[in-house]
Amino acid sequence: MRGLYRGILLALLALIVGSSESVMGQANSQYSARRSQSVRLIWRQRMGRHTLKATQGARYSRHLGIRYSNNDVTPTVTWVTDAHEKLYEKDRGKAAIYYHVRSEDGTLSGWIWRGYLRPAQRTTKAIPQSEPLQSIQTAIHQETRQGYVSPVNALAIPVMTLFPGTHFDQQLYRAADTYLSIDDGPDAMGYDPRTADGREQLAYLLRQSGATPRTFICIVFKAKTPTSPESLNAALTKVGYGISKRASFKGWSIGGSVLSADSDLEGSGPGTGMIFLVPKT
């Protein structure tokens, strides 16, 4: 009987040790100090937006130390580029270029060797846009000539283009941009367009910016990736302003802005946006 107990104990011990080795093996497959030390950064720069797919290789942290995932695990993900870097591979004596990519929904990011990336074939329905918003350029030009230099926030333009046929109003834009500069945020300041107090405060904000509309619509939203039209579309749809609804504002005046959290090459924070719409007279 004592021999039986000893056999069971040894079996359990072997199982525990084997499990520990398996867990350690999985951990080592994710992080590799040797891989991180085998490369040297030559340069890292931002780059334009390209939509790509990857089914081979893997996705890493910026110095390749952490392997986030093999690309065959995410074959259907569409990657969007925003930066690239050149690494010198010490063992091979060669250089390689990696692209920093994000998934379109903003949930995944990392660096992938460009040799594994292929152009994505766009199959999704295009989001109607009112590009170019010539009225934005006209307004900026007019204000610059008057000595008031107030360029439109670059993040504001993509979201306004999602309202086809609208006309840009600099005063409405300024009101929204002023609101978003308040550190305490929408809920703390009470600018809720669904309440009477909120609309009264919003009307005061409009007057302070030089706009005095009798009626207006105010849209407040949060986008996971403010630089992505798809993410902006999803954010506006979530608060009740889908593609067909936005198309109904043709001829209206629009002014809106988006404020994004500070970001680096490893990812981008979510963005808070506000849109003012005033009916055509």
Salt bridges, closest charged atoms under 4 A:
ASP82 OD1 - HIS100 ND1 2.79
ASP82 OD2 - ARG102 NH1 2.69
GLU85 OE1 - ARG44 NE 2.97
GLU89 OE1 - ARG92 NH1 2.75
ASP91 OD2 - ARG34 NH2 3.68
GLU104 OE2 - ARG122 NH1 2.72
GLU143 OE2 - ARG174 NH2 2.76
ASP192 OD1 - ARG194 NE 2.97
GLU230 OE1 - ARG49 NH2 3.44
GLU230 OE2 - ARG122 NH2 2.94
GLU266 OE2 - ARG62 NE 3.21
